[in-house]
Amino acid sequence: MDSETRYLLKLFVDDDSPRTAQAIANLRRICEDEFPGCYDVVVINVRSQPELAEETKILAAPTLIKERPLPVRRVVGDLSDKEKVLAGIGLRAG
């Protein structure tokens, strides 16, 4: 992983539920462990911004989309399994 790489991660969630809070905490922990200071996380509530969910074809929440660096990758779930998340966004063999 290049030290100049900046990650753009979009996390689509469904309201302020315990599952949402857990997914956000899991994502922030993974980012700080794997690429501290080299990421931007955008949290999008599918209830308050349904047009973004539709445009991005979100079928379940939480869904994580890694937009940068390419290729775009997706992971669905609470992001509790760090290795599964890293494999899903293309940072580990899966």
C-alpha positions as CSV (number, residue, x, y, z in Angstrom):
1,M,0.0,0.0,0.0
2,D,1.4,3.4,-1.1
3,S,1.8,5.9,1.8
4,E,0.4,8.6,-0.5
5,T,-2.8,6.7,-1.3
6,R,-5.9,8.3,0.1
7,Y,-9.0,6.1,0.6
8,L,-12.5,7.4,0.1
9,L,-15.0,5.2,1.8
10,K,-18.8,5.7,1.8
11,L,-20.8,3.9,4.4
12,F,-24.6,3.6,3.7
13,V,-26.6,3.1,6.9
14,D,-30.2,2.9,7.9
15,D,-31.0,5.5,10.6
16,D,-29.4,5.7,14.0
17,S,-29.6,2.1,15.2
18,P,-27.1,0.1,17.3
19,R,-26.1,-1.8,14.2
20,T,-25.3,1.5,12.5
21,A,-23.2,2.7,15.4
22,Q,-21.4,-0.6,15.5
23,A,-20.6,-0.4,11.7
24,I,-19.3,3.1,12.0
25,A,-17.1,2.2,15.0
26,N,-15.8,-0.9,13.2
27,L,-15.0,1.0,10.1
28,R,-13.1,3.8,11.9
29,R,-11.1,1.2,13.9
30,I,-10.2,-0.7,10.7
31,C,-9.2,2.6,9.0
32,E,-7.0,3.7,11.9
33,D,-5.3,0.3,12.1
34,E,-4.7,-0.1,8.4
35,F,-4.2,3.4,6.9
36,P,-4.2,6.0,9.7
37,G,-4.8,9.6,8.5
38,C,-5.1,8.5,4.8
39,Y,-8.8,8.1,4.5
40,D,-12.1,10.0,4.3
41,V,-15.3,8.3,5.6
42,V,-18.7,9.6,4.4
43,V,-21.7,8.2,6.3
44,I,-24.9,8.4,4.3
45,N,-28.3,7.7,5.9
46,V,-30.4,5.9,3.3
47,R,-33.6,7.1,5.0
48,S,-32.7,10.8,4.8
49,Q,-30.9,10.5,1.4
50,P,-32.8,7.8,-0.5
51,E,-31.8,9.3,-3.8
52,L,-28.1,8.5,-3.1
53,A,-29.0,5.0,-2.1
54,E,-31.0,4.5,-5.3
55,E,-28.3,6.1,-7.5
56,T,-25.7,3.8,-5.9
57,K,-28.0,0.8,-6.0
58,I,-27.8,0.1,-2.3
59,L,-29.9,-2.9,-1.5
60,A,-29.0,-3.4,2.2
61,A,-27.6,-1.4,5.0
62,P,-24.9,-1.1,6.2
63,T,-23.1,-1.2,2.9
64,L,-19.5,0.1,2.6
65,I,-18.3,1.3,-0.8
66,K,-14.6,2.0,-1.4
67,E,-14.5,4.5,-4.2
68,R,-10.8,5.4,-4.1
69,P,-8.4,4.1,-5.0
70,L,-10.0,2.2,-7.9
71,P,-11.5,-0.3,-8.4
72,V,-14.7,0.4,-6.6
73,R,-15.5,-2.4,-4.1
74,R,-18.4,-3.1,-1.8
75,V,-18.9,-4.9,1.5
76,V,-22.3,-5.5,3.2
77,G,-22.7,-6.0,6.9
78,D,-21.7,-4.6,10.3
79,L,-18.0,-4.7,9.3
80,S,-17.1,-6.7,12.5
81,D,-14.8,-9.1,10.6
82,K,-11.8,-7.0,9.8
83,E,-10.2,-9.6,7.4
84,K,-13.5,-10.0,5.5
85,V,-13.8,-6.2,5.2
86,L,-10.2,-5.8,4.0
87,A,-10.6,-8.6,1.5
88,G,-13.9,-7.1,0.3
89,I,-12.3,-3.8,-0.4
90,G,-9.4,-5.4,-2.1
91,L,-6.7,-4.9,0.5
92,R,-6.2,-8.6,1.4
93,A,-6.5,-11.8,-0.5
94,G,-9.9,-13.2,0.0
